[in-house]
Amino acid sequence: MLARSVVSSRMLRPSAAARFFTPSAKDEQSTIAADAAKPAEAAAAGGLGARFAMTAEVTISKIFPAGFGWQTASIVADKAGFEADSLNFALTTGAGDFVGVFCGHTAFYLAKKAVTGSEDINPLETVQTGFLLGTAAFCSGTAWQPLVNALQGANLPFWGVMGGTWAGCAAAFYAGLRAGRTVLSPLEHIEEPTYGNSKNDLSLSVAVGGATGFFVGTDAAYLPDQNFLIDVVGIPDGTPDLAGCAIAGTSTAMGFAATQSAFNIVFPAGKCWND
């Protein structure tokens, strides 16, 4: 059975989101000094309002495209004859997730620069950051279908499948993000792995996991009586391909926005990845 869903793996001001979406040139300062500066940076960024503004930009530029890209790739994989439990299917959908995040991020911020003329948006920085985030999204997107297959095969309730997928894809995104930092850090605008950015990477990954968890709701065939998302983002058989892709993107956007909104409220100033 093909369970339809997606992830992904996001910036209002490049200075505020430097660690994830528009990383600045490599910082030679100590982690202690960087951590000490976070509260002041958060205050300067505008606090809670800035967090929600950035959350909206991330959702539009990366999370919706991730879901849309995953679902599009699943259609391609299905037409190519790849079974939903095959490695080819998983890799194809992971690639769709990568393309969605990379293209969505790059197009959004290059368009924003063209419209606003903002000097804070560096095209090379934008491309490198998009590639890093796309790499992490490839990992979580590839893991999604195998995780759902395994959890549904264990006859777990809907909440169990949703929660297990959330946790598993969050771990996959985090691993991909850390590996990407390690491999890509020679690039000018990719920060190498540090203890400081590991905490931010982790909170970001959990929020992305929320997107993948809500994506489980697109599978209208599995325990429909327990699927509280089915009437909003369910994709029943016969749904037109383009509509299904849009619904998939909506599901990931909802999951990320819900999770990150809670983080925006709960995390102290300077302690959330989007400060």
N, C-alpha and C positions, 0 to 999 in steps of 0.2 A: 504494500500500500504506500502510495506517495503522500507523505504528510507535507503540506506546504507551509513553509515559514522562512524567516530570515534574520540576520543580524546586521550587526555591524558593528562596531564598532562605532564632525563636531566644529565661534571666536568672534567676538565683537571687536575687541581690541587686541592686536597682536601682543602687546606687552602683557596683558593679563593672562593670555592662554599660551604663553610661550612654551611651556613644557610639553604641550600635546599637539597643538594645532598650528602654531606658527613659532616653533622653537627658535630662539635667538641664537647668535653665535655662541660657541661653547664658553661656558662661564668658568673662569679660573678661581672664583671665590669659593670659600669653604661651604660645606653643607650647613654648618651652624649659622654662618652669616646669612645665607639664603633663607633659612627657616626664620631667623629673627626679623627679616625684612617683610615676610609675608603679611602680617597684620596690617602694616602701613600700606602695602601695595593694595590690599583688599579694600581698605578704607578709601584710598585714592580712586580705585576703580568704580566706586559707587555702591558698594555693599550688595544687599540682597537684590536690588533692581538690576545691577550689572550681571549678577549670576543668572537671573532668569532671562535676561536679554541674550547672554551668551548661549544658554541652553537652547533657546529658540533658533539661533543661527546654526548651532551644531545639528539640531534635529533636522532642519531644512537642508543643510548642505551635505550631510553625511549619513545620518541615520535613515531617513526616508529613501535616499538613493541606494543604500545598502540592501534594504528589504526589496526594493524594486529590482535591483540587479540580481539578487539571489533567485527571485521568482522567475525572472526572465531566463536565467541560466538553467533553471530546472525544466523549463519548457523546451529549451534547446537540447538538454540531456535526454529528455523523454522522447523527443522526435528522433534523436540519434540512436535510440534503442537501449539506452543505459537504464538498468533496473535501479530502483530507489535504494537498494541495499548494496550497490556496487561501489567500488573505489572510484570508478570513472564518474559516477553521478556526484559523489561527494566532492571530488576535485573540481568538477565543472561548476557546481554551485558555489564553491569557495572562490573560484575565479570570478564568478559573477558578483560576489560580494566585494572582492577587491576592486573590480572595475567601477562599481557603484560608488564606493567610498573615494577612490582616487579621482575619478572624473568629477564627482559631485563637489568635492572639496576644491579642486583646482579651478573648475569652471566658476563656482560661486565667488571665490575671492579674486580671481582675475577680472570677473565682471564687475565686482564691487569696486576694484581699483579703477577700472575704466570709467565707471559712472561717477565715483566720488573724487577720483584723483588722489586718493589717500597715499601719502608717502610711507605710511606704516606697513603697507602690504608689499613685500618683496616677492616678485614672481618666482625667483629661484627657490626661495625659502618656502613658498607656497607649494611648489611641485615636490620638493623633498619631504615636506611634512605630509603631504597627501600620500606619497609612496609609503612612508612609515606607517601611517594609519591604515592604508590599504593592505599592507603586509599582515598586520594584526587581524584585520577583518577577514583575510583569506583563511587564517587559522580557525577562527570561530565559525565562519561560514562553512568550512569543510567539515567541522566537527558536528554541526547541527543535525543533519539527517541521521548519521550513525547513532547519535545520542537519542534522538526521538525514537528511532527504530528499536533500540535496546530497551528503553524505558517502557514503550508501549508493548513490546514483546514480553515484558515482565508483568503485564496486566496491572500496572500501577493506575491509580485514579488520575483524573486530569490534573489535579493539583500536584501530584507526584511527578508527572511527566514535565509539567511546566517548571517546577522548582528544580528538578534534576537537570533540565536543559539550561536553565538560567545559570546554575552553578558550573556546569561543565563548559559552556561556551564562554563564561566569564574567565575561567581558568585558561582556556585556549587563547582568548584575546590577550590576556596578561602575558602568557608565555610568548606569544607572537610579538607583542610590543617590546618586551625585554630583549628577545633575540634580535629584533629589528634594530634596536638601539645599539646592540653589540656589533652587529655587522655593518650598519650604516653610519656609525659615529665618525668615520673618517670624513664624511661629507660635512660641509661647512655649517649647516644649520640643523644638524641632528645631534642632540645632547647624548653623551654616553650614559650607560646605566650608573646610577648613584643611589645611595640610600634615600636621599631626599626625593628624587623623582620616582623611586619605587613605590612610595606611599601614594603619590598622586596617580601613578599608573594603576595601582590597585583599585582606588575608588572609581576611577574612570571605567575600568574593566567590569566592575560590579554593575555600574549603570548600563553599560553595553549589554551585560547579561540580562538585564531587565527587558531590553529590546528583543532578545532572542527568546525569552520566556513568553512574552506576549505573542510572539510569532507562532507559538504552538496553537494559539487560538484559531489560526487560519485553517487548521485541519478539521473540517466539518464532519468527518466520518468517525473519528475516535470519541467515544463516550459523549455524544452531543448533548445529553441531558445534564452533564457535569460542566460542560464548556460554557462558562459565563461570558465568554467573548464572542460566541458563535454568531449572535445576531448583529454584531458590530463589524467583525473582521473575518467571519467564516468565509471560506472559498469552496462552495459545493461544486460537485461535478457539473460541467456545462457552463461554468462561468467563462465569459470571453477572456482571452489571454491578457489583453491590455488592462481590463478591469481587475483581473486577478493580481497583476503586478502592482497596480495602484493600491489595492487592498492590502497586499503584503507590505508595501512601504508604509502604509498607515498603521499597521499593527506594530511594526518596529518603532515607529515614531511615538506611538502611544506608550509603549513600554519604557522607552528611554526617558520620555518626558515625565512620566509618573515617578520613576525611580529617582531621576536627577532632581526633580522638584522637592522630594523629601530630603535629599542630601543638601540642597540649597538652604533649607530651613534649619536642619539639624546641625550641620557642620559649623564650628566656630569660624569667625573671620580669619582668613588667611590659611585655612586648613583644608579647603576643598580644591580639587584640581583646576576649577575654573576661576579661581581668585587671581 
